Amino acid sequence: MENRRIRIGIIGGGLAGASIANSLSRIPSIAIDVFEAAPEFSERGAAVGLALPSQRALQELLEDAKETLRKAQSVPIASSRFMLGSGPHAGTVVVDFGDAEKFGAPELIVHRASLLRELLAPLPESILHPNKKMISIVKTDAGVKVYFADGTDYEFDAVIGADGVFGTVRDHVLADEAKQYSASPAGFWDCRVLVPFEKAKAVLGEDLFKLDRQYGWAGDGAFLLHDVLENGTVVHCVISAVEHESPPDRKHKLTREFLNKTLANWLDGPIASGIIDLVLEQDDPRGYSEWEHKATPTYARGRVCIMGDAAHASTPFQAAGAGQAFEDGMILSALLGHISSPDDIEAAFKVYDEVRRPRCQRVIDSSRGTGLIMCGRSEAGLDPEKILQAVAPRWDFLNLDLKSYVQEAVQKLDERLGA
Ligand SMILES: Cc1cc2nc3c(=O)[nH]c(=O)nc-3n(C[C@H](O)[C@H](O)[C@H](O)COP(=O)(O)OP(=O)(O)OC[C@H]3O[C@@H](n4cnc5c(N)ncnc54)[C@H](O)[C@@H]3O)c2cc1C
């Protein structure tokens, strides 16, 4: 009994669940199972941008992260240009984020499905359980029992909830407070489409495609973005805009009338009309409300914890969501790899909560604030100089000495365990 492996159930097989599963599977004292509600492990979104801090976190989590990213065909962004898209300075370059080290701009962009595939590739199929929707968790004398919609149940020493922004594990962890701290609209909606490269070039103009460059356009009430993916064959176009009222099902149909109204002050500028045309060419284009966790009183209860979007869903304006999930995994793996008995799991999860929650909350608040600046809704207005001053330092706090961060967490655990 003394030497048996610690059994951990991971609920949710998105980027958070897959990355921690990959990391924990390398620790000999731990046995894992991963449960995904969907019929297969898959990522529905288009691309995910990994800023330098996110890449560093993945590297800290998985020593072969570079190889994983290479196999997932991630594309380095040679250059990222931040422009004004509306107002008196429309067409002005605010800054070239060429110096990613300084600005933390997304330096790698990767197709979500490919990254997920590579994170899961080293795991044996026997521990991956698709079509398993978790419905409830019950504390038992031996650990935690997890019940699934298909009538099955499994017992573990601990459970990690990586089941996304509307996840069920969060409800278990927050118990009576779950409703009070559930996700809520962040005040923005967005729409993301993939367009053939030649089509985007024809509609948006050749000048924007001379380099494989990412363009972000700040303007009145909205932020537009386009970047080149998949070896220069596909262009990813994004409209995000300020949202005053979130529709009940979190999505709404996009019509020309609605987009022309949203981007009314952009239409005589260099970019909005073209992006609107590209979006409306899609089948059934929709805008999706961005939801976030405004506050969370704890990430752990007993032998159950939450990570990734289940713990700290955020707006995408600092491209930090996936990176924060990797940091969660990095800390959890270090703490769980440090203990030898299931009796110490609760202490490990308490330390995880203590070191991760303030940082993740800061990301949520900072990302929302960055969105407001980019949508011309801050004191900087649409003044290029003021926008640059407001935006440039916002990535600084994300650059952390991750090795020291992990060491501090392990030290805190030792203190708790009286080691
Ligand atoms: C529009 C948008 C753009 C973004 N852009 C970026 C970006 O450029 N860079 C970046 O770093 N981050 C970005 N993010 C954030 C990033 O995508 C997320 O932080 C990250 O993907 C979180 O992954 P996750 O695994 O925690 O959650 P999810 O991807 O939501 O995965 C949760 C998984 O759990 C499963 N699940 C749910 N309930 C159950 C259940 N009961 N039982 C079993 N399984 C269940 C779901 O099916 C799903 O597969 C963006 C987010 C959005 C919304």
The ligand as an SDF file (V2000), in Angstrom:
LIG
                    3D

 53 58  0  0  0  0  0  0  0  0999 V2000
  -11.7140   33.3940  -28.5920 C   0  0  0  0  0  0  0  0  0  0  0  0
  -10.5400   32.9930  -27.7590 C   0  0  0  0  0  0  0  0  0  0  0  0
   -9.2470   33.1890  -28.1970 C   0  0  0  0  0  0  0  0  0  0  0  0
   -8.1520   32.8210  -27.4180 C   0  0  0  0  0  0  0  0  0  0  0  0
   -6.8810   33.0590  -27.8620 N   0  0  0  0  0  0  0  0  0  0  0  0
   -5.8430   32.6950  -27.0980 C   0  0  0  0  0  0  0  0  0  0  0  0
   -4.5130   32.9050  -27.5240 C   0  0  0  0  0  0  0  0  0  0  0  0
   -4.2570   33.4210  -28.6180 O   0  0  0  0  0  0  0  0  0  0  0  0
   -3.5040   32.5010  -26.7000 N   0  0  0  0  0  0  0  0  0  0  0  0
   -3.7430   31.9080  -25.4780 C   0  0  0  0  0  0  0  0  0  0  0  0
   -2.7900   31.5550  -24.7700 O   0  0  0  0  0  0  0  0  0  0  0  0
   -4.9920   31.7030  -25.0550 N   0  0  0  0  0  0  0  0  0  0  0  0
   -6.0340   32.0690  -25.8360 C   0  0  0  0  0  0  0  0  0  0  0  0
   -7.2880   31.8420  -25.4000 N   0  0  0  0  0  0  0  0  0  0  0  0
   -7.4840   31.1290  -24.1430 C   0  0  0  0  0  0  0  0  0  0  0  0
   -7.2170   29.6410  -24.3360 C   0  0  0  0  0  0  0  0  0  0  0  0
   -7.8500   29.1760  -25.5060 O   0  0  0  0  0  0  0  0  0  0  0  0
   -7.7230   28.8520  -23.1500 C   0  0  0  0  0  0  0  0  0  0  0  0
   -7.2230   29.4410  -21.9740 O   0  0  0  0  0  0  0  0  0  0  0  0
   -7.2820   27.4100  -23.2000 C   0  0  0  0  0  0  0  0  0  0  0  0
   -7.6030   26.8030  -24.4250 O   0  0  0  0  0  0  0  0  0  0  0  0
   -7.9590   26.6970  -22.0360 C   0  0  0  0  0  0  0  0  0  0  0  0
   -8.0330   25.3800  -22.2110 O   0  0  0  0  0  0  0  0  0  0  0  0
   -8.7970   24.4420  -21.1750 P   0  0  0  0  0  0  0  0  0  0  0  0
   -8.2890   23.0880  -21.4840 O   0  0  0  0  0  0  0  0  0  0  0  0
   -8.6780   24.9790  -19.8010 O   0  0  0  0  0  0  0  0  0  0  0  0
  -10.3400   24.5790  -21.5270 O   0  0  0  0  0  0  0  0  0  0  0  0
  -11.1500   24.0210  -22.7770 P   0  0  0  0  0  0  0  0  0  0  0  0
  -10.3910   24.2070  -24.0310 O   0  0  0  0  0  0  0  0  0  0  0  0
  -12.5030   24.6210  -22.6940 O   0  0  0  0  0  0  0  0  0  0  0  0
  -11.2450   22.4530  -22.5300 O   0  0  0  0  0  0  0  0  0  0  0  0
  -12.1210   21.8910  -21.6020 C   0  0  0  0  0  0  0  0  0  0  0  0
  -12.4130   20.4670  -22.0230 C   0  0  0  0  0  0  0  0  0  0  0  0
  -13.1810   19.8360  -21.0100 O   0  0  0  0  0  0  0  0  0  0  0  0
  -14.2190   19.0990  -21.6240 C   0  0  0  0  0  0  0  0  0  0  0  0
  -15.3150   18.9780  -20.6490 N   0  0  0  0  0  0  0  0  0  0  0  0
  -16.1820   19.9490  -20.2550 C   0  0  0  0  0  0  0  0  0  0  0  0
  -17.0470   19.4680  -19.3460 N   0  0  0  0  0  0  0  0  0  0  0  0
  -16.7170   18.1680  -19.1480 C   0  0  0  0  0  0  0  0  0  0  0  0
  -17.2510   17.1340  -18.3140 C   0  0  0  0  0  0  0  0  0  0  0  0
  -18.2990   17.3470  -17.5140 N   0  0  0  0  0  0  0  0  0  0  0  0
  -16.6880   15.9020  -18.3530 N   0  0  0  0  0  0  0  0  0  0  0  0
  -15.6120   15.6670  -19.1690 C   0  0  0  0  0  0  0  0  0  0  0  0
  -15.0660   16.6150  -19.9850 N   0  0  0  0  0  0  0  0  0  0  0  0
  -15.6100   17.8470  -19.9650 C   0  0  0  0  0  0  0  0  0  0  0  0
  -14.5970   19.9210  -22.8430 C   0  0  0  0  0  0  0  0  0  0  0  0
  -15.2770   19.1280  -23.8020 O   0  0  0  0  0  0  0  0  0  0  0  0
  -13.2330   20.3980  -23.3160 C   0  0  0  0  0  0  0  0  0  0  0  0
  -12.6240   19.5040  -24.2050 O   0  0  0  0  0  0  0  0  0  0  0  0
   -8.3800   32.2330  -26.1650 C   0  0  0  0  0  0  0  0  0  0  0  0
   -9.6860   32.0000  -25.7140 C   0  0  0  0  0  0  0  0  0  0  0  0
  -10.7630   32.3920  -26.5030 C   0  0  0  0  0  0  0  0  0  0  0  0
  -12.1760   32.1560  -25.9980 C   0  0  0  0  0  0  0  0  0  0  0  0
  1  2  1  0
  2  3  1  0
  2 52  2  0
  3  4  2  0
  4  5  1  0
  4 50  1  0
  5  6  2  0
  6  7  1  0
  6 13  1  0
  7  8  2  0
  7  9  1  0
  9 10  1  0
 10 11  2  0
 10 12  1  0
 12 13  2  0
 13 14  1  0
 14 15  1  0
 14 50  1  0
 15 16  1  0
 16 17  1  0
 16 18  1  0
 18 19  1  0
 18 20  1  0
 20 21  1  0
 20 22  1  0
 22 23  1  0
 23 24  1  0
 24 25  2  0
 24 26  1  0
 24 27  1  0
 27 28  1  0
 28 29  2  0
 28 30  1  0
 28 31  1  0
 31 32  1  0
 32 33  1  0
 33 34  1  0
 33 48  1  0
 34 35  1  0
 35 36  1  0
 35 46  1  0
 36 37  1  0
 36 45  1  0
 37 38  2  0
 38 39  1  0
 39 40  1  0
 39 45  2  0
 40 41  1  0
 40 42  2  0
 42 43  1  0
 43 44  2  0
 44 45  1  0
 46 47  1  0
 46 48  1  0
 48 49  1  0
 50 51  2  0
 51 52  1  0
 52 53  1  0
M  END
$$$$
